[in-house]
Amino acid sequence: MASRQNKVDVVLEYIDIAEVEILKRWHDPTVKDILRHLIEKGIVEPKRLRNYMIIYDFDCMLRKNEGNRTYTFMDLSIKYDISERQAQSIVYKERNKEVVTKNILI
């Protein structure tokens, strides 16, 4: 099992710093403002956003395709201009990164 990279105190310190920076820039920030700030600062990579959207779309498309994974991966590969295998890898490997206990060492 891979080790978790972020200790909870480092994460909390970063949250405090980000809060100060964001409140300086916007007095009443929205979620869109916060995400924009994180992307512009290079904290959130565009590839990570794409992977998140692929996973999100996978769940939506899977319902639309009535549980047919083959068609769902085909649809994802067309929408994002990637191979079906790449779409599968992203869905199966990146989904675990959304679990807090895999990311933050408490």
C-alpha positions in Angstrom: 0.0 0.0 0.0 1.3 3.4 -0.9 2.1 5.8 2.0 0.0 8.9 2.5 1.9 12.0 1.6 0.1 14.7 3.6 0.1 15.0 7.3 -3.0 16.6 8.7 -1.1 19.6 10.2 0.4 20.4 6.9 -3.0 20.2 5.2 -4.6 22.5 7.8 -1.7 25.0 7.6 -2.1 25.1 3.8 -5.9 25.6 4.2 -5.2 28.6 6.4 -2.7 30.1 3.9 -5.1 29.6 1.0 -7.9 31.2 3.0 -5.9 34.3 3.5 -4.8 34.6 -0.1 -8.3 34.0 -1.4 -10.0 36.5 0.9 -7.4 39.1 -0.1 -8.4 38.6 -3.8 -12.2 38.2 -3.3 -14.1 39.5 -0.3 -16.9 37.0 -0.8 -15.5 34.1 -2.8 -17.6 31.5 -4.5 -16.5 27.9 -5.1 -15.6 28.9 -8.7 -13.3 31.6 -7.4 -11.6 29.2 -5.0 -11.0 26.6 -7.8 -9.8 29.3 -10.2 -7.3 30.5 -7.5 -6.0 26.9 -7.0 -5.6 26.3 -10.7 -3.9 29.6 -11.3 -1.4 29.0 -8.5 -0.6 25.6 -10.0 -1.9 23.7 -7.0 -4.5 21.9 -9.0 -3.1 20.5 -12.2 -5.2 20.7 -15.4 -4.6 16.9 -15.8 -6.1 16.3 -12.4 -9.2 18.3 -13.3 -9.6 16.3 -16.5 -9.3 13.0 -14.6 -11.9 14.2 -12.1 -14.2 15.1 -14.9 -13.6 11.7 -16.6 -14.5 9.9 -13.3 -17.6 12.1 -12.9 -18.7 11.6 -16.5 -18.1 7.8 -16.1 -20.7 7.6 -13.4 -23.2 9.7 -15.3 -22.6 7.9 -18.6 -22.8 4.5 -17.0 -26.3 5.2 -15.8 -27.2 6.5 -19.3 -25.7 3.4 -20.9 -27.7 1.2 -18.5 -24.6 -0.2 -16.8 -22.7 -1.1 -20.0 -19.1 -0.3 -19.3 -17.8 -1.0 -22.8 -20.0 1.7 -24.3 -19.3 4.0 -21.4 -15.5 3.8 -22.0 -16.0 4.3 -25.7 -18.1 7.4 -25.0 -15.4 8.7 -22.6 -12.6 8.1 -25.1 -14.5 10.1 -27.8 -15.4 13.0 -25.5 -11.9 13.4 -24.0 -9.9 12.3 -27.1 -8.1 9.5 -25.2 -7.9 5.8 -25.8 -10.4 3.5 -24.1 -7.6 1.9 -22.2 -6.5 5.3 -20.9 -10.1 6.0 -19.8 -10.2 2.7 -18.0 -6.9 3.4 -16.2 -8.0 6.8 -15.1 -11.3 5.5 -13.7 -9.9 2.5 -11.9 -6.6 4.0 -10.6 -7.5 7.6 -10.0 -10.9 7.0 -8.2 -9.0 5.9 -5.0 -7.4 9.4 -4.8 -10.8 10.8 -3.8 -10.7 8.9 -0.5 -9.5 11.1 2.3 -7.8 8.3 4.2 -5.6 7.5 1.2 -4.5 11.2 1.0 -4.1 12.6 4.5 -2.2 11.0 7.3 -4.2 11.6 10.5 
